[in-house]
Amino acid sequence: MKKLLYMASFLALVFTSCDPMEDAYKEVDEANADAVADAKFFSDKVLLETGYTLTDADYALSSNSSVSGHMNFSSSATAADNLPEVLTNMKVYGEAGSEYTINYNFYRGSLSYVGEYLDYLEVLAAIDSYTLTTADYDSMGTAAGEPGKYNNFDATVKASDYLPNFLLTKYPDAADGYELAVTYKYYNGSSTSMVTEFWAFDGSVWTKSDKVAPAIPGDVMIYELTTADYDEMGTGSNQPGKYNNFSSSIVPADYLPNFLSFKFPFALEGNKITPIYKYYAGDGVTETKAVEYTLTKGVWVAYQSTVEASSLVAYKDKTWLFVPPIKFVKSEKAPTVTFTLVYEDYAFVGNSQYGNFDEEEAVVLEKIAKIIKNNYEVAVGQVYSVTYKYYNAGVTDKTVILEAVEDI
Amino acid sequence: MKNAMRSILTMAAIMMLSIAAIAQTTVKGVVVDGSTNESLPGASIVVAGTTSGTVSGFDGSFAFELPKGATKLVVSFVGFLDKEIALKGAQDLGTIKLESDAVGLKEVSVMASIVTDRQTPISVSTISSDIIENKLGSQEFPEILKSTPSVYTSKEGGGFGDATVYIRGFDSNNVGVLINGIPVNDMESGKVYWSNWAGLSDVTRTMQVQRGLGASKLGLSSVGGTINVLTKSTDAKKGGVIKSSIGNDGLKKSLISLSTGLLDNGWAVTILGSHTSGDGYVKGTDYDAWSYFANISKVINEKHTLSFMITGAPQWHNQRGNKHTIQQYRDHKDEFKYNSDYGMREGKIYGGAYGYNYYHKPQAQLNHYWTMDDKTSLATSFYASVGSGGGRRVYGTQAKLLGVNYSSGEDYDVTMRTPDGLLDFEGVAAINAASTAEGSQAIIANSVNNHAWYGLLSTLTHEYKQFTFTAGLDARYYKGEHYNEIHDLLGGAFFLNSKNVNRDANTWLKADDKINYYNDGEVLYTGLFGQTEYVTDDYSAFISAAVSRKAYKRTDYFLYEPGNQASDWEDFLPWNVKAGFNYKINSIHNVFVNGGYVQRTPYMSNVFLNNTNEVNKDVKYEKIITAEIGYGYTSTNFNANVTLYRTNWKDRGLVKSLGGENVNISGLNQLHQGIEVEGEYKPSKKLTVRAMVSIGDWVYQDDVHAVVYDDAQVKKGEFTAYLKDVHVGNSAQLSGSASIDYEVLPKLNVSVDYTYYGNHYADFDATKRTDLATSGDSWEMPEAGLVDAGFRYKFQIAGLDATLNTNVYNLFDTEYVSKAQDGLNHTTNEALVYYGFGRTWSTGLKIKF
């Protein structure tokens, strides 16, 4: 009986042997919860290993209709505001703390003066024009201080003093509201140029109208192609000289760069010329068009309203962040942030073994910059005082002050 | 599970209270060992031709009522020849002396410092041959010690022979292993690789774990304890044994042993051979092992006995070399059997780096026992062991193709795997074949460690009145040869290696060419030891001292040009002294105390830095101060021991290589203290209950300073390793066991063993504990309780004694972590672990003829 008791107590003891790993598995599950969530989070995402250039499909992922519609960023739909969302929607992720260069299309808009100038040409085409002849100047008096003396106007012999009477004489039958573009010579003290002004008749008096030629940037030369110019580019079928215009099959961009090189062989790098040309749009309609060209590295390059641009982004806490173009420079300003590197900081930049730096200064500063960006929302103007451990036959503390400045 | 511990204690208490009734004597006596007069507990006393009888108590005594018509008693005990006694009715048979069934056993026991309980003041657990025979089964040899106090055994990666044993928290460097009294710890590193001794389980007669300083008189520096293995010697009786067993995962084992018995001309010969093979419990750990043993004894005359023994065990086994995180095992299809370190090559399992080992280390001993007179004897052993073998490594500029990151347990980005997840040797072979200009990018090499070891051990014993004087000489010469050898170019045409300054770096190297390193380590050891023992009936005392000269010499054939390859001998002169006192208060109670101071020579790798001939000027003797106090209780059917110990290990040195860097940590101090309780209860001849509890407190005492050197021995940096109060890992600090053996039917025994492990901390890398912020204690493994069950049936086949023995280990298939490496933050999640085996089994039939 006693033996049975022993056996029973022994067996009871045996069956108290529970599952030793139960708690361990719970701990592992808990510890791995983040990792599991991460794994799930990253499971449908692709690691961005290096930089990237956005494709049309990528822009289409933006919730900003300007971005998705135009496949670009612009000053109103900025990369800063919209690029992180596009990357997120692209289901890519980056390595924590790494910065990536993303290339994208940036819409900078068209050149306003080109449109204005074309409008102006249109206006010009719709009204009569008259260019003063030598006889006209003479008719306004040939004595000193009168237009006929030098056959031009200048600062003292003003067109506005003579033209109202001249025009009354010249157009005695002008109807009320009649408009006229008047072109005259103007001497500015050193050279003579042609000036076009708009004059209107109200039934009794000629007055200069509000209309003015649009301002052309000073470094731009407007050049209107002549018939001879078109002929220069070939007169065969499907060549500009045939009808003295371009069309969808005679693409201006194919001819104009070479034409400009030929026409302006002594142009200098950076010179800008805006040729004005005819374009046959079909159905008997011929339009006047203009494109600004810049001599760039010896080639005439047409102005693009959309250009390639790039920005830095960083991946932090599973989120894409736009990195303002900031760099750090050594500074002696009063710090706005003061901190001392801790072990995690060294580990973050690959110095986990000893928790100090032993590299040359440039490398150390680069690593510290990385650490600052990892720890703080960096803005231009912030000054960081960073204390770190430096190993050189013994560990010493060193401090460096770095200012965040715009990186152009 | 702490409740389980409480249960063990409660049970032990219940057992202490119960005292079995002793029948009115009609026949009684005391069974003793005829050669030593020590009492033999557990001897069987049976009326011839019946099953009625009894077993002797712990003091060797027995008493029982004879059935009518009994004329003859048979007294038997494992390891002794049966003795028949004719009966003349009720009587006191007095002292019954049993004679050993082995020739020369007594002499070798003396030489091996096998001690008698209660007489020598040290703490000791003896594993008798019947426990080894019944319970070892398919376990690794050291695992038989798992139910003794303060011992932790683990199968490590699970490869055949890869088990390790820790005593009082100390690893094999600090546990002396003696085979027939001959020390076998590696002379350079102090380690013991049990796979070199895979045949020992077949030839061991008894095993004794002496915890703490132990009884060995040699100048051993074993801090944790000593494992004394006594092999079989020559059987005194003619006959033989055949044994055949099978087990889980394709285990097959067969064994045959033959003995001439002691012939009239004084000669006796015993030979044994065995073969073991299997697939291994862990994936990719198949193995094939042979073992042989021969012992020839010649009793020349009453005074001289000669005995020659040779044993060896050639083996190869595929291994598992990398631990993984718990989650990695859970995620893998092989679960706890997951092995990241093997693949297939030519249709066979092929271990990668640290995934294969082969070794053969025969040991031969020629022993001479000379009984000069009644009081004086001289035992001398000449021995030699010649080991050869090595382990697999992967080298090359793209070795990572076949590698696993050992610090994370994960593959490298470039690691090549087959669709099955095995190492892709064929894929690597294709890369190697394509590298026609640079040669193989990843090859299989063997890290070879051959050695030759010759020794002379001579012990003179003289008794004078109550004193026994012992003095002896322990002389050894050892030469180890270490190199890497190309084994398989893995599809490439050649391999380039620039590590040999005496060879053009563009030499096309092929299989069997040496690469990376090639050096010899020589050790010359001369030790003198002496002991005085004073024994009376009531008390005994001893004092012993040993001094030795240990000299190291290193010869490097790769780093230096001829003429400059050998270092000078580096001499060390360590000494130790120990003393103990035992007092028998009465026949039931005894108390003892012992203590010692041991100086230890640093290991070779601490003397010669960074695998060069450069001598470490800062090297120090390690010092160990230890003391024990113990109590013993012995009654007819119950005995128990309690020991308190405290061991302080000071100025321990540790050299670690990290890539091209070498870290030299010195001044490591460890304190190991604890209490051990062990008891055995035999309420009847059919029932035996054993229980043990050990509670340790093993910690590092201080933070230590470490210096990092680069390849060129230039100081690179310093750091503090935060170790203070961190627990010593690798070994359960709290352990307990209870086992019950019950003869449920005549000749049919069933046994159940319960083993508990707690306060078990992960091992750690001191060089990763350099940040105060993460300097907490090591990760503690979940406590675990495991149950083994055994079944033993004795019967007769054609008049021959046969035994059918079945063992099931980890009966409930409990999942548990048996070994762990600590992570940076000491969490469960980060730890790299090995799981212990789930349920395994073996069953064997043994026939004696």
Interface residues (C-beta under 8 A of the other chain):
Chain A: K2 K3 Y6 M7 S9 F10 A12 L13 V14 T16 S17 C18 D19 P20 M21 D23 A24 Y25 E27 V28 A31 N32 Y343 Y354 G355 Y391
Chain B: M1 N3 A4 S7 I8 M11 I14 M15 S18 T325 I326 Q327 R330 P683 S684 L687 V689 G717 F719 A738 I740 Y742 V752 Y754 T770 D771 A773 P782 E783 A784 G785 L786 V787 F812 T814 E815 Y816 V817 T827 T828 N829
